[in-house]
Amino acid sequence: MDNFQIETAQNISINQNVAHITTRIGSYLIDALFIIGYVIIIFFIMGMLDMSPDMKYMSFYMLFMLPVFFYSLVFEVLMNGQTPGKYFNNTRVVKLDGSKPTFGSYLIRWMLRIVDFSLAGGSVAVLTILLNGKGQRLGDLAAGTTVISEKKRITLKDTIASDVVEDYTPTYPQVTLLTDDDMHTIKNVFKDAKRKRNHKVILKLHTKIIELTGITTNQNPMDFVDTVIKDYHFYAQQ
């Protein structure tokens, strides 16, 4: 359940780094602390004003509880798929293709929270996430979303690949037609596009590199740009 691969309409393969179940529980607990803190403050203020929680002032209490009721929906919409809990744990709600969810997607997730979390003490959500393989609770299944981790995972394979530069075999010698300024721009645009999951920008970058170098390739746009960057780095060290 750590990750799964999807392919976009532009034939770009993307590995989704699914947030671990314990991380999601941790985010939920952090959000719960924020909500509890808010409720304590409200009751404290109402107590100071001598407004006891009885029918006389019930409308005021209901009004002040609206932020609690809409907590996850409002924050996910305003913070691009994050609540404070998700922010602290570097997780985010995204569509299965890596794009930003629509308001309708956030709304569906929020509406099904009562099923996922309120019934059986949240066990429905936990069981669904564990069995699904893509980090989806019922709300995510209905909305076509998942929760990913934005923490960069460095593996032994990554370390070895970065250390053994001399064993690297370049694919496109035409990258030497690019300038240092070209490569600096390519790397920055590529990094930003991957972070924002902007597939259209990566596709345009792929087209522009081919235009500048005349390279013929069968690689998908994301792998191609990544290879070009590595090849240029290899030749620059020679």
C-alpha positions in Angstrom: 0.0 0.0 0.0 3.1 2.3 0.0 2.7 3.4 -3.6 1.0 2.6 -6.9 1.6 3.8 -10.5 -0.9 5.6 -12.7 -0.6 6.7 -16.3 -2.1 10.0 -17.4 -3.8 10.9 -20.7 -0.4 12.3 -21.8 1.2 8.8 -21.3 3.1 10.1 -18.2 3.7 7.5 -15.6 3.5 8.8 -12.0 4.2 6.9 -8.8 1.8 7.9 -6.1 3.5 7.8 -2.6 0.4 6.8 -0.6 0.3 8.1 3.0 0.7 5.3 5.5 -2.3 4.4 7.7 -0.5 5.4 10.9 0.4 8.8 9.3 -3.3 9.4 8.4 -4.4 8.4 11.9 -1.8 10.8 13.3 -3.2 13.6 11.1 -6.7 12.8 12.3 -5.6 13.1 15.9 -3.8 16.4 15.3 -7.0 17.8 13.7 -9.0 16.4 16.7 -6.7 18.3 19.1 -7.4 21.6 17.1 -11.1 20.9 17.3 -11.1 20.1 21.0 -9.0 23.3 21.7 -11.5 25.4 19.8 -14.5 23.8 21.6 -12.8 24.4 25.0 -12.2 28.1 24.1 -15.8 28.5 23.0 -17.3 27.0 26.2 -14.9 29.1 28.3 -16.0 32.3 26.6 -19.6 31.4 26.8 -19.1 30.6 30.5 -17.5 34.0 31.1 -20.5 35.6 29.5 -22.7 33.5 31.8 -24.3 31.8 28.8 -24.9 28.2 30.0 -25.4 25.4 27.4 -29.2 25.2 27.8 -32.1 25.7 25.4 -32.0 29.5 25.9 -28.6 29.9 24.3 -28.6 26.7 22.1 -28.8 28.7 18.9 -25.5 30.4 19.8 -23.8 27.2 20.6 -25.0 25.7 17.3 -23.7 28.7 15.4 -20.3 28.4 17.1 -20.1 24.7 16.3 -20.4 25.2 12.6 -16.6 25.5 12.2 -16.3 22.1 13.8 -18.9 20.6 11.5 -17.3 21.9 8.3 -13.7 21.7 9.6 -12.2 19.2 7.1 -14.2 20.5 4.1 -13.2 24.1 4.6 -9.5 23.4 5.3 -9.1 21.0 2.4 -10.7 23.4 0.0 -8.7 26.5 1.2 -5.4 24.6 1.8 -5.3 22.6 -1.5 -6.1 19.2 0.0 -4.7 19.7 3.5 -6.0 20.2 7.0 -3.7 21.4 9.8 -3.1 17.7 10.7 -2.3 16.8 7.1 0.0 19.9 6.8 2.1 18.9 9.9 2.4 15.3 8.5 3.1 16.4 4.9 0.2 14.7 3.4 -2.4 15.9 0.9 -5.6 14.8 -0.8 -5.2 14.4 -4.6 -7.1 12.8 -7.4 -5.9 9.3 -8.5 -4.2 10.8 -11.5 -2.3 13.2 -9.2 -4.3 16.3 -10.2 -6.0 18.7 -7.8 -9.5 17.6 -6.6 -12.5 19.7 -7.5 -14.8 21.1 -4.9 -17.2 18.3 -5.6 -14.5 15.7 -4.8 -13.8 17.4 -1.4 -17.6 17.6 -0.7 -18.1 13.9 -1.4 -15.2 13.0 0.9 -16.6 15.2 3.6 -20.2 13.9 3.3 -19.0 10.3 3.7 -16.9 11.0 6.8 -20.0 10.0 8.9 -19.7 6.5 7.5 -16.0 6.3 7.5 -15.3 7.7 11.0 -18.5 7.9 13.0 -19.6 4.3 12.5 -17.7 1.6 14.4 -15.2 4.0 15.8 -13.4 4.6 12.5 -12.8 1.0 11.8 -14.7 1.2 8.5 -12.2 3.8 7.2 -9.1 1.8 8.5 -10.3 -1.5 7.0 -11.1 0.1 3.7 -7.7 1.8 3.4 -5.9 -1.4 4.3 -7.8 -3.5 1.8 -7.9 -1.0 -1.0 -4.2 -0.8 -1.9 -4.5 2.9 -3.0 -4.9 4.5 0.4 -8.7 5.1 -0.1 -11.4 5.2 2.4 -15.1 5.0 1.3 -15.1 8.8 0.8 -12.0 8.6 -1.4 -13.5 5.7 -3.4 -16.6 7.7 -4.1 -14.6 10.9 -4.9 -11.9 9.3 -6.9 -9.2 10.6 -4.5 -6.5 9.4 -2.2 -4.1 10.8 0.4 -0.4 10.9 -0.5 2.7 11.6 1.5 4.9 14.5 0.2 7.9 13.4 2.2 10.7 12.4 0.0 11.8 8.8 0.6 15.5 8.1 0.1 16.3 4.5 -0.4 19.6 2.6 -0.6 19.0 2.3 -4.3 18.8 6.1 -4.6 22.0 6.5 -2.6 23.9 4.0 -4.8 22.6 5.6 -8.0 23.8 9.0 -7.0 27.2 7.8 -5.9 28.2 5.5 -8.8 28.2 8.3 -11.5 31.1 6.6 -13.4 28.8 3.6 -14.2 26.2 5.8 -15.8 25.7 5.3 -19.6 24.2 8.4 -21.3 21.3 7.9 -23.8 21.2 11.1 -25.7 24.5 12.7 -26.8 22.5 15.5 -28.4 22.0 17.1 -24.9 25.4 18.7 -25.4 23.6 21.1 -27.8 21.9 22.6 -24.7 23.5 25.4 -22.7 24.0 25.6 -18.9 21.2 28.2 -18.9 18.9 25.9 -20.9 19.5 23.0 -18.4 19.1 25.3 -15.4 15.6 26.3 -16.7 14.7 22.7 -17.6 15.6 21.4 -14.1 13.7 24.2 -12.3 10.6 23.9 -14.5 10.7 20.0 -14.3 11.1 20.0 -10.5 8.2 22.5 -10.1 6.0 20.7 -12.5 6.5 17.3 -10.7 5.8 18.9 -7.4 2.6 20.5 -8.6 1.8 17.4 -10.7 1.4 19.6 -13.8 1.4 17.1 -16.6 0.8 19.7 -19.3 4.0 21.6 -18.4 6.1 18.4 -18.5 4.6 17.5 -21.9 5.5 21.0 -23.2 9.0 20.7 -21.7 9.4 17.4 -23.5 8.4 18.9 -26.8 10.7 21.9 -26.4 13.8 19.8 -25.6 13.1 17.7 -28.8 12.8 20.9 -30.7 16.1 22.2 -29.4 18.1 19.0 -29.8 16.5 17.0 -32.5 16.3 13.9 -30.3 14.1 11.0 -31.4 12.7 9.0 -28.4 10.1 6.5 -27.4 10.3 7.4 -23.7 7.3 8.9 -22.0 7.7 12.7 -21.4 8.6 12.4 -17.7 11.2 9.7 -18.1 12.6 11.5 -21.1 13.2 14.8 -19.3 14.7 13.0 -16.4 17.1 11.1 -18.7 18.1 14.4 -20.5 19.0 16.0 -17.2 21.1 13.0 -16.1 22.8 12.8 -19.5 23.7 16.5 -19.5 25.1 16.1 -15.9 27.2 13.2 -17.2 28.7 15.1 -20.1 29.2 18.2 -18.0 31.5 16.2 -15.7 33.7 14.9 -18.6 
